[in-house]
Amino acid sequence: MVVGNNYRKRRGLIKIDNIHDESITVSKGMLKYGGSFIRSIGESLNHADDNNKQKIKDTWPEEWNKYPELGLCIEFEDRE
């Protein structure tokens, strides 16, 4: 799995090129590790179309950039 530019540079991971795939990873991190507000955003990502996912990303960029790495941890745990 891959994440956005910030994490690629820090962790050597590959960049996600579309909002749909990126939002899946972000949502997983938000749902597991976020507070009630962030979990609500993560749940909203699961129901949003790509246009609204982009709006969420643009509205909360700090939160969006915080959770892909945590979402990746969940995905790797699920594989093991």
C-alpha positions in Angstrom: 0.0 0.0 0.0 1.1 3.6 -0.6 0.6 7.0 1.0 0.9 10.7 0.1 4.0 12.7 -0.6 4.8 13.6 3.1 5.0 10.0 4.1 6.8 8.9 0.9 9.7 11.2 1.7 9.9 10.3 5.4 9.2 6.5 5.1 10.3 5.7 1.5 6.7 4.6 0.6 5.1 5.0 -2.8 2.6 7.8 -3.5 -1.1 7.2 -4.0 -2.3 8.9 -7.2 -6.0 8.9 -6.6 -8.3 10.3 -3.9 -10.3 7.1 -3.6 -7.4 4.8 -2.7 -5.8 7.4 -0.4 -9.1 8.0 1.4 -9.4 4.3 2.3 -6.1 4.4 4.1 -6.8 7.7 5.8 -10.3 6.5 6.9 -8.9 3.4 8.5 -6.4 5.5 10.6 -9.1 8.0 11.5 -11.6 5.3 12.6 -9.1 3.5 14.8 -7.0 6.3 16.3 -9.1 9.5 16.0 -11.2 11.2 18.6 -15.0 11.3 18.1 -14.8 14.2 15.6 -12.0 12.6 13.5 -13.8 9.2 13.6 -16.9 11.0 12.2 -14.7 12.4 9.3 -13.3 8.9 8.7 -16.8 7.4 8.6 -17.9 10.2 6.2 -15.0 9.3 3.9 -16.5 5.8 3.6 -19.7 7.2 2.2 -18.4 10.2 0.1 -17.9 10.3 -3.6 -14.5 11.4 -4.9 -15.5 15.0 -5.2 -16.6 15.2 -1.5 -13.5 13.2 -0.4 -11.4 15.9 -2.0 -13.4 18.6 -0.2 -12.7 16.8 3.1 -9.0 16.6 2.3 -8.9 20.3 1.4 -10.8 21.3 4.5 -8.8 19.3 7.1 -5.3 19.0 5.5 -3.5 18.5 8.9 -5.8 15.8 9.9 -5.7 14.2 6.5 -1.9 14.1 6.5 -1.7 12.6 10.0 -3.7 9.4 9.4 -2.3 7.6 6.3 0.6 6.2 8.1 -1.6 4.9 10.9 -4.0 3.4 8.3 -1.1 1.6 6.7 -0.2 0.1 10.1 -3.7 -1.3 10.3 -3.5 -2.7 6.8 -0.2 -4.4 7.5 -1.5 -5.8 10.8 -4.5 -7.3 8.9 -2.2 -9.0 6.4 -0.2 -10.8 9.1 
